[in-house]
């Protein structure tokens, strides 16, 4: 099953509360944090919502 590696590249400071909560829900706390999630529509949607703060790459 493919997985997504999500890396936080920008700070959530100054962002709207919804974007900050999305970062936390993804498991990201600070710049440079990386998490691996299953490639699911929910995770892709969350990453899309904060696409200006994260980088996403597919991992097998």
PyMOL Python script that loads the backbone (N, CA, C, O; Angstrom):
from pymol import cmd

cmd.read_pdbstr("""\
ATOM      1  N   UNK A   1       0.855  -1.185   0.000  1.00  0.00           N
ATOM      2  CA  UNK A   1       0.000   0.000   0.000  1.00  0.00           C
ATOM      3  C   UNK A   1       0.894   1.240   0.000  1.00  0.00           C
ATOM      4  O   UNK A   1       1.798   1.349   0.829  1.00  0.00           O
ATOM      5  N   UNK A   2       0.651   2.169  -0.917  1.00  0.00           N
ATOM      6  CA  UNK A   2       1.473   3.382  -0.950  1.00  0.00           C
ATOM      7  C   UNK A   2       1.241   4.242   0.282  1.00  0.00           C
ATOM      8  O   UNK A   2       0.179   4.213   0.904  1.00  0.00           O
ATOM      9  N   UNK A   3       2.267   5.001   0.606  1.00  0.00           N
ATOM     10  CA  UNK A   3       2.191   5.896   1.757  1.00  0.00           C
ATOM     11  C   UNK A   3       2.600   7.298   1.320  1.00  0.00           C
ATOM     12  O   UNK A   3       3.235   7.485   0.282  1.00  0.00           O
ATOM     13  N   UNK A   4       2.226   8.267   2.131  1.00  0.00           N
ATOM     14  CA  UNK A   4       2.591   9.660   1.879  1.00  0.00           C
ATOM     15  C   UNK A   4       3.504  10.140   2.988  1.00  0.00           C
ATOM     16  O   UNK A   4       3.205   9.975   4.171  1.00  0.00           O
ATOM     17  N   UNK A   5       4.626  10.738   2.595  1.00  0.00           N
ATOM     18  CA  UNK A   5       5.510  11.368   3.580  1.00  0.00           C
ATOM     19  C   UNK A   5       5.228  12.862   3.531  1.00  0.00           C
ATOM     20  O   UNK A   5       5.392  13.499   2.490  1.00  0.00           O
ATOM     21  N   UNK A   6       4.808  13.412   4.646  1.00  0.00           N
ATOM     22  CA  UNK A   6       4.456  14.826   4.733  1.00  0.00           C
ATOM     23  C   UNK A   6       5.512  15.519   5.585  1.00  0.00           C
ATOM     24  O   UNK A   6       5.784  15.105   6.712  1.00  0.00           O
ATOM     25  N   UNK A   7       6.106  16.583   5.034  1.00  0.00           N
ATOM     26  CA  UNK A   7       7.152  17.332   5.713  1.00  0.00           C
ATOM     27  C   UNK A   7       6.707  18.774   5.865  1.00  0.00           C
ATOM     28  O   UNK A   7       6.270  19.399   4.898  1.00  0.00           O
ATOM     29  N   UNK A   8       6.817  19.302   7.066  1.00  0.00           N
ATOM     30  CA  UNK A   8       6.465  20.704   7.289  1.00  0.00           C
ATOM     31  C   UNK A   8       7.655  21.563   6.884  1.00  0.00           C
ATOM     32  O   UNK A   8       8.768  21.354   7.367  1.00  0.00           O
ATOM     33  N   UNK A   9       7.423  22.542   5.986  1.00  0.00           N
ATOM     34  CA  UNK A   9       8.496  23.396   5.493  1.00  0.00           C
ATOM     35  C   UNK A   9       8.318  24.859   5.890  1.00  0.00           C
ATOM     36  O   UNK A   9       9.257  25.646   5.773  1.00  0.00           O
ATOM     37  N   UNK A  10       7.143  25.228   6.350  1.00  0.00           N
ATOM     38  CA  UNK A  10       6.901  26.596   6.816  1.00  0.00           C
ATOM     39  C   UNK A  10       6.166  26.542   8.137  1.00  0.00           C
ATOM     40  O   UNK A  10       5.493  25.559   8.446  1.00  0.00           O
ATOM     41  N   UNK A  11       6.296  27.590   8.904  1.00  0.00           N
ATOM     42  CA  UNK A  11       5.681  27.671  10.220  1.00  0.00           C
ATOM     43  C   UNK A  11       4.179  27.917  10.130  1.00  0.00           C
ATOM     44  O   UNK A  11       3.692  28.522   9.175  1.00  0.00           O
ATOM     45  N   UNK A  12       3.457  27.442  11.131  1.00  0.00           N
ATOM     46  CA  UNK A  12       2.027  27.672  11.211  1.00  0.00           C
ATOM     47  C   UNK A  12       1.687  28.961  11.948  1.00  0.00           C
ATOM     48  O   UNK A  12       0.516  29.325  12.059  1.00  0.00           O
ATOM     49  N   UNK A  13       2.704  29.650  12.451  1.00  0.00           N
ATOM     50  CA  UNK A  13       2.469  30.905  13.158  1.00  0.00           C
ATOM     51  C   UNK A  13       1.883  31.919  12.180  1.00  0.00           C
ATOM     52  O   UNK A  13       2.391  32.090  11.072  1.00  0.00           O
ATOM     53  N   UNK A  14       0.827  32.578  12.592  1.00  0.00           N
ATOM     54  CA  UNK A  14       0.190  33.583  11.756  1.00  0.00           C
ATOM     55  C   UNK A  14      -0.868  33.009  10.827  1.00  0.00           C
ATOM     56  O   UNK A  14      -1.556  33.757  10.132  1.00  0.00           O
ATOM     57  N   UNK A  15      -1.000  31.697  10.809  1.00  0.00           N
ATOM     58  CA  UNK A  15      -2.025  31.064   9.978  1.00  0.00           C
ATOM     59  C   UNK A  15      -3.357  31.060  10.719  1.00  0.00           C
ATOM     60  O   UNK A  15      -3.411  31.263  11.931  1.00  0.00           O
ATOM     61  N   UNK A  16      -4.416  30.826   9.974  1.00  0.00           N
ATOM     62  CA  UNK A  16      -5.727  30.720  10.588  1.00  0.00           C
ATOM     63  C   UNK A  16      -5.765  29.487  11.484  1.00  0.00           C
ATOM     64  O   UNK A  16      -5.040  28.523  11.240  1.00  0.00           O
ATOM     65  N   UNK A  17      -6.598  29.507  12.511  1.00  0.00           N
ATOM     66  CA  UNK A  17      -6.673  28.372  13.435  1.00  0.00           C
ATOM     67  C   UNK A  17      -6.962  27.037  12.753  1.00  0.00           C
ATOM     68  O   UNK A  17      -6.452  26.005  13.189  1.00  0.00           O
ATOM     69  N   UNK A  18      -7.757  27.036  11.710  1.00  0.00           N
ATOM     70  CA  UNK A  18      -8.071  25.783  11.024  1.00  0.00           C
ATOM     71  C   UNK A  18      -6.816  25.168  10.416  1.00  0.00           C
ATOM     72  O   UNK A  18      -6.633  23.952  10.483  1.00  0.00           O
ATOM     73  N   UNK A  19      -5.957  25.982   9.828  1.00  0.00           N
ATOM     74  CA  UNK A  19      -4.716  25.478   9.234  1.00  0.00           C
ATOM     75  C   UNK A  19      -3.784  24.957  10.320  1.00  0.00           C
ATOM     76  O   UNK A  19      -3.124  23.936  10.128  1.00  0.00           O
ATOM     77  N   UNK A  20      -3.720  25.637  11.446  1.00  0.00           N
ATOM     78  CA  UNK A  20      -2.862  25.195  12.547  1.00  0.00           C
ATOM     79  C   UNK A  20      -3.364  23.872  13.124  1.00  0.00           C
ATOM     80  O   UNK A  20      -2.566  23.002  13.475  1.00  0.00           O
ATOM     81  N   UNK A  21      -4.670  23.724  13.219  1.00  0.00           N
ATOM     82  CA  UNK A  21      -5.234  22.464  13.717  1.00  0.00           C
ATOM     83  C   UNK A  21      -4.995  21.330  12.725  1.00  0.00           C
ATOM     84  O   UNK A  21      -4.784  20.186  13.128  1.00  0.00           O
ATOM     85  N   UNK A  22      -5.027  21.637  11.447  1.00  0.00           N
ATOM     86  CA  UNK A  22      -4.765  20.615  10.431  1.00  0.00           C
ATOM     87  C   UNK A  22      -3.327  20.125  10.536  1.00  0.00           C
ATOM     88  O   UNK A  22      -3.076  18.924  10.430  1.00  0.00           O
ATOM     89  N   UNK A  23      -2.380  21.035  10.743  1.00  0.00           N
ATOM     90  CA  UNK A  23      -0.987  20.625  10.939  1.00  0.00           C
ATOM     91  C   UNK A  23      -0.867  19.682  12.127  1.00  0.00           C
ATOM     92  O   UNK A  23      -0.193  18.655  12.047  1.00  0.00           O
ATOM     93  N   UNK A  24      -1.521  20.033  13.227  1.00  0.00           N
ATOM     94  CA  UNK A  24      -1.471  19.199  14.432  1.00  0.00           C
ATOM     95  C   UNK A  24      -2.117  17.846  14.185  1.00  0.00           C
ATOM     96  O   UNK A  24      -1.627  16.826  14.667  1.00  0.00           O
ATOM     97  N   UNK A  25      -3.219  17.830  13.433  1.00  0.00           N
ATOM     98  CA  UNK A  25      -3.904  16.574  13.144  1.00  0.00           C
ATOM     99  C   UNK A  25      -3.035  15.664  12.270  1.00  0.00           C
ATOM    100  O   UNK A  25      -3.128  14.440  12.360  1.00  0.00           O
ATOM    101  N   UNK A  26      -2.203  16.258  11.435  1.00  0.00           N
ATOM    102  CA  UNK A  26      -1.275  15.479  10.629  1.00  0.00           C
ATOM    103  C   UNK A  26      -0.098  14.966  11.461  1.00  0.00           C
ATOM    104  O   UNK A  26       0.625  14.070  11.027  1.00  0.00           O
ATOM    105  N   UNK A  27       0.092  15.525  12.638  1.00  0.00           N
ATOM    106  CA  UNK A  27       1.195  15.103  13.501  1.00  0.00           C
ATOM    107  C   UNK A  27       2.424  15.973  13.357  1.00  0.00           C
ATOM    108  O   UNK A  27       3.520  15.565  13.742  1.00  0.00           O
ATOM    109  N   UNK A  28       2.260  17.173  12.806  1.00  0.00           N
ATOM    110  CA  UNK A  28       3.379  18.086  12.588  1.00  0.00           C
ATOM    111  C   UNK A  28       3.358  19.180  13.641  1.00  0.00           C
ATOM    112  O   UNK A  28       2.311  19.754  13.940  1.00  0.00           O
ATOM    113  N   UNK A  29       4.541  19.464  14.204  1.00  0.00           N
ATOM    114  CA  UNK A  29       4.625  20.465  15.253  1.00  0.00           C
ATOM    115  C   UNK A  29       5.536  21.620  14.891  1.00  0.00           C
ATOM    116  O   UNK A  29       5.242  22.769  15.223  1.00  0.00           O
ATOM    117  N   UNK A  30       6.650  21.328  14.206  1.00  0.00           N
ATOM    118  CA  UNK A  30       7.598  22.387  13.881  1.00  0.00           C
ATOM    119  C   UNK A  30       8.233  22.123  12.519  1.00  0.00           C
ATOM    120  O   UNK A  30       8.097  21.036  11.958  1.00  0.00           O
ATOM    121  N   UNK A  31       8.925  23.125  12.000  1.00  0.00           N
ATOM    122  CA  UNK A  31       9.555  23.023  10.692  1.00  0.00           C
ATOM    123  C   UNK A  31      10.546  21.857  10.692  1.00  0.00           C
ATOM    124  O   UNK A  31      11.342  21.700  11.618  1.00  0.00           O
ATOM    125  N   UNK A  32      10.481  21.057   9.652  1.00  0.00           N
ATOM    126  CA  UNK A  32      11.383  19.922   9.519  1.00  0.00           C
ATOM    127  C   UNK A  32      10.784  18.611   9.976  1.00  0.00           C
ATOM    128  O   UNK A  32      11.327  17.549   9.674  1.00  0.00           O
ATOM    129  N   UNK A  33       9.678  18.659  10.696  1.00  0.00           N
ATOM    130  CA  UNK A  33       9.016  17.420  11.132  1.00  0.00           C
ATOM    131  C   UNK A  33       8.508  16.653   9.919  1.00  0.00           C
ATOM    132  O   UNK A  33       8.006  17.240   8.960  1.00  0.00           O
ATOM    133  N   UNK A  34       8.646  15.327   9.977  1.00  0.00           N
ATOM    134  CA  UNK A  34       8.149  14.458   8.916  1.00  0.00           C
ATOM    135  C   UNK A  34       7.283  13.374   9.526  1.00  0.00           C
ATOM    136  O   UNK A  34       7.593  12.833  10.588  1.00  0.00           O
ATOM    137  N   UNK A  35       6.202  13.066   8.844  1.00  0.00           N
ATOM    138  CA  UNK A  35       5.337  11.961   9.248  1.00  0.00           C
ATOM    139  C   UNK A  35       4.966  11.159   8.010  1.00  0.00           C
ATOM    140  O   UNK A  35       4.916  11.692   6.901  1.00  0.00           O
ATOM    141  N   UNK A  36       4.708   9.881   8.212  1.00  0.00           N
ATOM    142  CA  UNK A  36       4.300   9.005   7.123  1.00  0.00           C
ATOM    143  C   UNK A  36       2.895   8.509   7.433  1.00  0.00           C
ATOM    144  O   UNK A  36       2.639   7.956   8.503  1.00  0.00           O
ATOM    145  N   UNK A  37       1.998   8.713   6.493  1.00  0.00           N
ATOM    146  CA  UNK A  37       0.608   8.284   6.640  1.00  0.00           C
ATOM    147  C   UNK A  37       0.241   7.392   5.458  1.00  0.00           C
ATOM    148  O   UNK A  37       0.853   7.461   4.393  1.00  0.00           O
ATOM    149  N   UNK A  38      -0.760   6.561   5.668  1.00  0.00           N
ATOM    150  CA  UNK A  38      -1.299   5.773   4.563  1.00  0.00           C
ATOM    151  C   UNK A  38      -1.899   6.722   3.529  1.00  0.00           C
ATOM    152  O   UNK A  38      -2.445   7.768   3.880  1.00  0.00           O
ATOM    153  N   UNK A  39      -1.795   6.354   2.265  1.00  0.00           N
ATOM    154  CA  UNK A  39      -2.323   7.191   1.190  1.00  0.00           C
ATOM    155  C   UNK A  39      -3.836   7.025   1.136  1.00  0.00           C
ATOM    156  O   UNK A  39      -4.358   6.135   0.466  1.00  0.00           O
ATOM    157  N   UNK A  40      -4.524   7.901   1.857  1.00  0.00           N
ATOM    158  CA  UNK A  40      -5.981   7.866   1.935  1.00  0.00           C
ATOM    159  C   UNK A  40      -6.533   9.226   1.536  1.00  0.00           C
ATOM    160  O   UNK A  40      -5.831  10.231   1.652  1.00  0.00           O
ATOM    161  N   UNK A  41      -7.758   9.278   1.077  1.00  0.00           N
ATOM    162  CA  UNK A  41      -8.350  10.559   0.667  1.00  0.00           C
ATOM    163  C   UNK A  41      -8.374  11.591   1.795  1.00  0.00           C
ATOM    164  O   UNK A  41      -8.226  12.787   1.542  1.00  0.00           O
ATOM    165  N   UNK A  42      -8.558  11.139   3.030  1.00  0.00           N
ATOM    166  CA  UNK A  42      -8.619  12.068   4.158  1.00  0.00           C
ATOM    167  C   UNK A  42      -7.271  12.766   4.351  1.00  0.00           C
ATOM    168  O   UNK A  42      -7.219  13.975   4.577  1.00  0.00           O
ATOM    169  N   UNK A  43      -6.196  12.006   4.262  1.00  0.00           N
ATOM    170  CA  UNK A  43      -4.859  12.560   4.452  1.00  0.00           C
ATOM    171  C   UNK A  43      -4.498  13.475   3.288  1.00  0.00           C
ATOM    172  O   UNK A  43      -3.908  14.536   3.489  1.00  0.00           O
ATOM    173  N   UNK A  44      -4.852  13.067   2.072  1.00  0.00           N
ATOM    174  CA  UNK A  44      -4.582  13.919   0.909  1.00  0.00           C
ATOM    175  C   UNK A  44      -5.333  15.248   1.027  1.00  0.00           C
ATOM    176  O   UNK A  44      -4.796  16.297   0.671  1.00  0.00           O
ATOM    177  N   UNK A  45      -6.553  15.206   1.517  1.00  0.00           N
ATOM    178  CA  UNK A  45      -7.330  16.430   1.688  1.00  0.00           C
ATOM    179  C   UNK A  45      -6.731  17.347   2.734  1.00  0.00           C
ATOM    180  O   UNK A  45      -6.704  18.565   2.562  1.00  0.00           O
ATOM    181  N   UNK A  46      -6.251  16.757   3.820  1.00  0.00           N
ATOM    182  CA  UNK A  46      -5.612  17.564   4.860  1.00  0.00           C
ATOM    183  C   UNK A  46      -4.330  18.204   4.336  1.00  0.00           C
ATOM    184  O   UNK A  46      -4.067  19.378   4.598  1.00  0.00           O
ATOM    185  N   UNK A  47      -3.536  17.436   3.598  1.00  0.00           N
ATOM    186  CA  UNK A  47      -2.304  17.975   3.025  1.00  0.00           C
ATOM    187  C   UNK A  47      -2.614  19.070   2.008  1.00  0.00           C
ATOM    188  O   UNK A  47      -1.881  20.054   1.910  1.00  0.00           O
ATOM    189  N   UNK A  48      -3.682  18.903   1.262  1.00  0.00           N
ATOM    190  CA  UNK A  48      -4.093  19.910   0.284  1.00  0.00           C
ATOM    191  C   UNK A  48      -4.508  21.207   0.981  1.00  0.00           C
ATOM    192  O   UNK A  48      -4.261  22.299   0.470  1.00  0.00           O
ATOM    193  N   UNK A  49      -5.133  21.082   2.137  1.00  0.00           N
ATOM    194  CA  UNK A  49      -5.602  22.266   2.861  1.00  0.00           C
ATOM    195  C   UNK A  49      -4.444  23.118   3.371  1.00  0.00           C
ATOM    196  O   UNK A  49      -4.590  24.331   3.522  1.00  0.00           O
ATOM    197  N   UNK A  50      -3.301  22.500   3.638  1.00  0.00           N
ATOM    198  CA  UNK A  50      -2.143  23.246   4.135  1.00  0.00           C
ATOM    199  C   UNK A  50      -0.964  23.104   3.164  1.00  0.00           C
ATOM    200  O   UNK A  50       0.192  23.061   3.587  1.00  0.00           O
ATOM    201  N   UNK A  51      -1.259  23.033   1.880  1.00  0.00           N
ATOM    202  CA  UNK A  51      -0.236  22.789   0.870  1.00  0.00           C
ATOM    203  C   UNK A  51       0.835  23.872   0.840  1.00  0.00           C
ATOM    204  O   UNK A  51       1.946  23.623   0.370  1.00  0.00           O
ATOM    205  N   UNK A  52       0.527  25.053   1.325  1.00  0.00           N
ATOM    206  CA  UNK A  52       1.510  26.134   1.344  1.00  0.00           C
ATOM    207  C   UNK A  52       2.483  26.003   2.520  1.00  0.00           C
ATOM    208  O   UNK A  52       3.455  26.753   2.607  1.00  0.00           O
ATOM    209  N   UNK A  53       2.224  25.053   3.423  1.00  0.00           N
ATOM    210  CA  UNK A  53       3.076  24.858   4.589  1.00  0.00           C
ATOM    211  C   UNK A  53       3.834  23.532   4.568  1.00  0.00           C
ATOM    212  O   UNK A  53       4.777  23.350   5.338  1.00  0.00           O
ATOM    213  N   UNK A  54       3.435  22.609   3.700  1.00  0.00           N
ATOM    214  CA  UNK A  54       4.012  21.274   3.701  1.00  0.00           C
ATOM    215  C   UNK A  54       4.458  20.855   2.305  1.00  0.00           C
ATOM    216  O   UNK A  54       4.046  21.422   1.293  1.00  0.00           O
ATOM    217  N   UNK A  55       5.326  19.826   2.293  1.00  0.00           N
ATOM    218  CA  UNK A  55       5.676  19.123   1.058  1.00  0.00           C
ATOM    219  C   UNK A  55       5.214  17.689   1.225  1.00  0.00           C
ATOM    220  O   UNK A  55       5.341  17.102   2.300  1.00  0.00           O
ATOM    221  N   UNK A  56       4.676  17.128   0.148  1.00  0.00           N
ATOM    222  CA  UNK A  56       4.157  15.765   0.191  1.00  0.00           C
ATOM    223  C   UNK A  56       4.848  14.949  -0.887  1.00  0.00           C
ATOM    224  O   UNK A  56       4.970  15.390  -2.029  1.00  0.00           O
ATOM    225  N   UNK A  57       5.304  13.748  -0.516  1.00  0.00           N
ATOM    226  CA  UNK A  57       5.853  12.843  -1.526  1.00  0.00           C
ATOM    227  C   UNK A  57       5.359  11.431  -1.255  1.00  0.00           C
ATOM    228  O   UNK A  57       5.114  11.047  -0.111  1.00  0.00           O
ATOM    229  N   UNK A  58       5.218  10.673  -2.325  1.00  0.00           N
ATOM    230  CA  UNK A  58       4.739   9.305  -2.215  1.00  0.00           C
ATOM    231  C   UNK A  58       5.912   8.385  -1.907  1.00  0.00           C
ATOM    232  O   UNK A  58       6.995   8.527  -2.475  1.00  0.00           O
ATOM    233  N   UNK A  59       5.681   7.435  -0.996  1.00  0.00           N
ATOM    234  CA  UNK A  59       6.695   6.477  -0.597  1.00  0.00           C
ATOM    235  C   UNK A  59       6.078   5.091  -0.728  1.00  0.00           C
ATOM    236  O   UNK A  59       4.905   4.901  -0.407  1.00  0.00           O
ATOM    237  N   UNK A  60       6.848   4.138  -1.189  1.00  0.00           N
ATOM    238  CA  UNK A  60       6.346   2.768  -1.291  1.00  0.00           C
ATOM    239  C   UNK A  60       6.898   1.900  -0.201  1.00  0.00           C
ATOM    240  O   UNK A  60       6.580   0.713  -0.135  1.00  0.00           O
TER     241      UNK A  60
END
""", "prot")
cmd.dss("prot")
cmd.show_as("cartoon", "prot")
cmd.util.cbc("prot")
cmd.orient("prot")
